[in-house]
Amino acid sequence: MSNLIKEPGSRLGVVKTIANQMGGFTKSYAVAFKDVAIVSVWTFIFIYGAYALLKKRDL
C-alpha cells in the first residue's frame, strides 16, 4: 500500500513552481497488467470465500 503513490510531495505548490522553472515535470502513473491481474485474483478469492462462508452457515 505504501507504493501506490511514490511521490505525494509533487502536489505541493512549491514543488510545482520549482519544477516549472527547471524545465518541466512529467510523472507516469501507469499500472502494469500484472498488478491488475493480482488484484483481480485476490478480489475473486475474497468474494468467493465470503459467499462460500455465508452459504455454509446458511445466513
C-alpha positions as CSV (number, residue, x, y, z in Angstrom):
1,M,0.0,0.0,0.0
2,S,2.9,2.4,0.6
3,N,4.0,2.3,-3.0
4,L,0.7,3.4,-4.5
5,I,1.8,7.0,-4.7
6,K,5.5,7.1,-4.7
7,E,5.9,10.9,-4.6
8,P,3.0,12.7,-2.9
9,G,5.2,15.8,-2.4
10,S,4.8,16.7,-6.1
11,R,1.3,18.0,-5.3
12,L,2.7,20.9,-3.3
13,G,2.7,24.3,-4.8
14,V,6.4,24.9,-4.1
15,V,7.4,21.8,-5.9
16,K,5.3,22.6,-8.9
17,T,6.8,26.1,-9.2
18,I,10.3,24.8,-8.9
19,A,9.6,22.0,-11.5
20,N,8.2,24.6,-13.9
21,Q,11.2,26.8,-13.6
22,M,13.6,23.9,-14.2
23,G,12.0,22.9,-17.4
24,G,9.1,20.6,-16.7
25,F,7.9,17.8,-14.5
26,T,6.4,14.7,-16.0
27,K,5.3,11.7,-14.0
28,S,3.8,8.5,-15.2
29,Y,1.1,6.8,-13.2
30,A,0.7,3.8,-15.4
31,V,-0.5,0.5,-13.9
32,A,1.0,-2.8,-15.1
33,F,-1.3,-5.6,-16.3
34,K,0.3,-7.9,-13.8
35,D,-0.8,-5.7,-10.9
36,V,-4.3,-5.6,-12.2
37,A,-4.4,-9.4,-12.5
38,I,-3.1,-9.9,-9.0
39,V,-5.8,-7.5,-7.5
40,S,-8.5,-9.3,-9.6
41,V,-7.5,-12.7,-8.3
42,W,-7.4,-11.6,-4.7
43,T,-10.8,-9.9,-5.1
44,F,-12.3,-13.0,-6.6
45,I,-10.8,-15.2,-3.8
46,F,-12.2,-12.8,-1.1
47,I,-15.7,-12.6,-2.7
48,Y,-16.0,-16.3,-3.3
49,G,-14.7,-17.1,0.1
50,A,-17.3,-14.8,1.7
51,Y,-20.0,-16.3,-0.4
52,A,-19.0,-19.9,0.5
53,L,-18.9,-19.0,4.2
54,L,-22.3,-17.4,4.1
55,K,-23.7,-20.4,2.1
56,K,-22.1,-22.8,4.6
57,R,-23.7,-21.0,7.6
58,D,-27.0,-20.7,5.8
59,L,-27.4,-17.0,6.5
